[in-house]
Amino acid sequence: MRSIVVIIFLVSSSWVFSQSVSTLAKIEPNFGDGMIVTPKGDILVSGGYNKTKILKITKEGLVSTYIDSLPGPVGLGFDSKGNLYVANYTGNSISKITPTKEINEFAINLDGPAGLIVNDSDEILITLYGANFSGTGGKILKFKPDGSFMEITSENGLLDAIGIVLDDNKNLYVTNFLGGNLFKVDRNNQLEKVATIPNAKINQITYFNNYVYLPSPNLRKIFRFNISNGTIEHFAGTGADTIIDGPLLTSGFNMPNSCAIDVSRRILYILEHKKGLIRKIKL
């Protein structure tokens, strides 16, 4: 299948420069992998492969523990009933957490589940990175609410898959962690590479209003993919190892590892993994 590799270009419009990065909250350092915004507007941050808890950060920046006792929580997704599904990388499993915070085992014996989203039909879609840091998972699985599942795809360069999002047209976008590749899976489950950010590592991603947002922890920049014209834009960060709030392209990041979107308030949240910071951008 034909692959399209696009070239990064710099966005320098006055609209971009009018936006800015700010810091909302500080959490513990070296914490965090997945992020999601709750229906109430709070941010949930999963601990990662070597942690057991999920933190909650309010819109005002107050930090508390949302839930504990999970085996390496990573990807997060809510269904229409308010259940939270969690991809547990270390546990090779998916947990289902009810609105009353009862933890149930939803799926087991998975090969390093990483990214997770829930679609409008309450189906759970996950990426497999590969257990024990093998980086050879390279699959996307789709679970029905009853626990039955199917493999969507595992071809055309999908290897150490982590990031996963759906756009408004039900197309799926996924990333490899290494190499900076972004793939599109259409509604016929056909996969193609649509963009590359050279030398980038890409962890968890998000989608909003025609753009896939891709933070790169090693390049220390935020990129976004325009699904209409197929281009990658450098959205925020200078690439220097520094924490600086302010205009997008003069802001500084240390290790932007994940992101999430508050759709109703049009806010992009970004996790600084190493420093333990929650940054935000008003879109």
C-alpha positions in Angstrom: 0.0 0.0 0.0 1.3 3.5 -0.9 2.9 5.4 2.0 3.0 9.1 2.2 5.8 10.8 4.2 5.3 14.5 4.8 7.8 17.2 5.6 7.6 19.2 8.8 7.1 23.0 8.2 7.0 25.8 10.7 3.8 27.5 11.4 4.4 31.2 12.1 1.0 32.9 11.8 -0.1 35.5 14.2 -2.8 33.2 15.4 -0.2 30.6 16.6 1.9 33.3 18.3 -1.2 34.6 20.2 -1.5 31.2 22.0 0.7 30.3 24.9 1.8 27.5 27.2 1.2 27.7 30.9 1.7 25.4 33.9 -1.3 24.1 35.8 0.0 21.8 38.4 2.9 19.9 39.8 2.7 16.1 40.5 5.4 13.7 41.5 8.4 13.5 39.2 8.9 10.6 36.8 5.2 9.8 37.0 2.7 9.5 34.2 2.0 7.9 30.9 -1.6 8.2 29.7 -4.0 11.1 30.2 -7.7 11.7 29.8 -10.1 14.5 30.7 -13.2 13.4 32.6 -16.7 14.6 31.7 -16.4 17.0 34.7 -13.2 18.5 33.3 -10.8 16.9 35.7 -7.5 15.4 34.3 -6.6 11.8 35.0 -3.0 10.8 34.7 -2.0 7.1 34.8 1.2 6.2 36.5 2.9 4.1 33.9 4.5 0.7 33.7 6.3 0.9 37.2 3.4 2.6 39.1 0.1 1.4 40.5 -2.1 4.5 40.7 -4.0 7.1 38.7 -3.9 10.7 39.8 -6.7 13.3 39.4 -5.9 17.0 38.8 -8.8 19.4 38.9 -9.2 22.4 36.6 -7.8 24.5 39.4 -4.7 22.4 39.7 -5.5 20.4 42.9 -3.9 16.9 42.9 -5.2 13.8 44.5 -5.2 10.0 44.0 -8.1 8.8 41.9 -7.4 5.1 42.3 -4.6 2.7 43.2 -3.7 -1.0 43.0 -3.4 -1.3 39.2 -0.5 -3.2 37.5 1.2 -0.6 35.5 -1.6 1.7 34.2 -1.0 3.4 30.9 -3.8 4.1 28.3 -7.2 5.4 29.5 -10.7 5.6 28.1 -14.3 6.3 29.3 -17.4 4.6 27.9 -20.8 6.2 27.7 -21.8 4.8 31.1 -18.9 6.4 32.9 -16.8 3.3 33.2 -13.0 3.9 32.9 -11.0 1.3 31.0 -7.3 1.1 31.7 -4.5 -0.6 29.7 -2.1 -2.1 32.3 1.2 -2.5 30.6 3.0 -4.5 33.3 -0.1 -6.6 34.0 -0.7 -7.4 30.3 -4.4 -6.7 31.0 -7.3 -4.2 30.8 -9.1 -3.1 33.9 -12.7 -1.8 34.0 -13.3 0.8 36.8 -16.9 1.6 37.5 -18.1 5.1 38.5 -18.1 3.8 42.1 -14.4 2.9 41.6 -14.9 -0.9 41.7 -12.0 -2.5 39.8 -12.9 -5.4 37.5 -10.7 -7.5 35.2 -11.8 -7.0 31.7 -9.1 -8.7 29.6 -5.9 -10.6 30.3 -2.9 -12.2 28.6 -2.3 -9.3 26.3 1.1 -8.5 24.8 2.0 -5.3 26.4 -1.1 -3.1 26.0 -0.3 0.6 25.8 -2.7 3.0 24.1 -6.5 2.8 24.7 -9.6 4.6 23.5 -13.3 3.9 23.6 -15.4 4.6 20.5 -19.0 5.8 20.3 -20.2 2.2 20.3 -18.5 1.5 23.6 -15.9 -0.7 21.9 -12.4 -0.6 23.4 -9.5 -0.2 21.0 -6.0 -0.8 22.2 -2.5 -0.8 20.8 0.1 -3.5 21.8 3.6 -2.3 22.3 5.0 -5.7 23.3 5.4 -7.1 26.7 8.7 -6.8 28.7 9.8 -3.8 26.6 10.2 -6.0 23.6 8.7 -3.3 21.3 7.3 -6.1 19.0 3.6 -5.9 19.8 2.6 -4.1 16.6 -1.1 -4.8 16.8 -4.4 -3.0 17.2 -7.2 -4.9 19.0 -10.9 -4.0 19.2 -13.0 -5.3 22.2 -16.7 -5.4 22.4 -18.2 -4.5 25.8 -18.8 -8.3 26.4 -15.0 -8.9 26.2 -14.9 -10.6 22.8 -12.3 -9.0 20.5 -10.8 -9.0 17.0 -7.5 -7.9 15.6 -7.8 -4.9 13.3 -4.3 -4.8 11.8 -0.7 -5.8 12.3 1.1 -4.9 9.1 2.7 -2.2 7.0 5.3 -1.1 9.6 3.3 -1.0 12.8 5.8 -2.2 15.4 6.0 -0.7 18.9 2.6 0.8 18.8 1.4 3.2 21.6 -0.6 6.3 20.6 -4.2 5.8 19.3 -7.0 8.3 18.5 -10.1 8.5 16.4 -10.9 11.5 14.2 -14.4 12.9 13.5 -14.8 10.6 10.5 -14.1 7.4 12.5 -10.6 7.0 11.0 -8.1 5.6 13.4 -4.6 7.1 13.9 -1.8 5.2 15.7 1.9 5.8 16.3 5.1 3.7 16.7 7.0 4.8 19.7 10.3 4.9 17.9 10.9 6.5 14.5 8.1 9.1 14.6 5.7 7.3 12.3 2.0 8.1 12.2 -0.4 5.6 10.6 -4.0 5.9 9.5 -6.4 3.0 9.7 -9.6 3.7 7.6 -13.0 2.3 8.3 -12.2 -0.7 6.1 -9.3 -1.5 8.5 -6.7 -0.6 5.8 -3.5 0.9 7.3 -1.0 3.3 5.7 1.8 5.5 7.0 0.7 9.1 6.5 3.5 11.1 8.2 6.9 10.9 9.8 8.6 13.1 12.4 12.2 12.3 11.9 14.1 10.9 14.9 11.1 11.4 17.1 9.8 9.2 19.9 6.0 9.4 20.2 4.1 8.2 23.2 0.4 9.0 23.9 -1.5 11.3 21.5 -4.8 13.1 21.2 -7.2 14.5 18.6 -9.2 17.7 18.3 -10.8 19.7 15.6 -9.0 18.3 12.5 -5.6 17.8 14.2 -3.8 14.9 15.8 -1.5 16.3 18.5 1.8 14.5 19.0 4.2 15.4 21.9 7.8 14.1 21.4 9.6 13.5 24.7 13.0 13.3 23.1 12.7 16.3 20.7 11.0 18.3 23.5 8.4 19.7 21.0 4.7 19.4 20.4 3.7 18.6 16.8 0.3 18.2 15.2 -0.9 16.5 12.0 -3.5 18.2 9.9 -5.8 15.5 8.6 -7.1 17.7 5.8 -3.9 18.4 4.0 -1.6 15.7 5.4 1.0 18.0 6.9 2.9 17.9 10.1 3.3 21.2 11.9 5.7 22.2 14.7 3.2 23.5 17.1 5.0 24.3 20.4 8.4 24.2 22.1 11.9 25.3 21.0 13.5 21.9 21.5 15.8 23.2 24.3 15.7 21.3 27.6 14.0 24.0 29.7 10.6 24.7 31.2 9.4 28.0 29.9 5.8 29.3 29.8 4.7 31.7 27.1 4.1 31.9 23.4 4.0 28.5 21.7 7.1 28.6 19.6 9.3 30.2 22.3 8.0 27.9 25.1 10.2 25.2 26.6 9.6 21.6 27.5 11.7 19.0 29.2 10.0 15.7 28.5 6.5 16.1 27.1 5.3 12.5 27.2 1.5 12.5 26.8 -1.5 14.8 26.1 -5.2 15.0 26.5 -8.0 17.3 25.3 -10.8 19.1 27.2 -13.1 19.4 24.2 -15.7 21.7 25.9 -13.1 24.2 27.2 -10.8 23.8 24.2 -7.7 23.1 26.3 -4.8 20.8 25.4 -3.1 19.4 28.5 0.5 18.1 28.3 2.3 15.9 30.7 5.9 16.6 31.6 6.9 13.2 32.7 10.4 13.7 34.2 9.6 17.1 35.9 6.1 16.0 37.0 4.2 19.0 35.6 0.9 19.5 33.9 1.1 22.1 31.2 -1.8 23.5 29.2 -2.6 25.4 25.9 -5.9 27.1 25.2 -6.8 26.1 21.6 
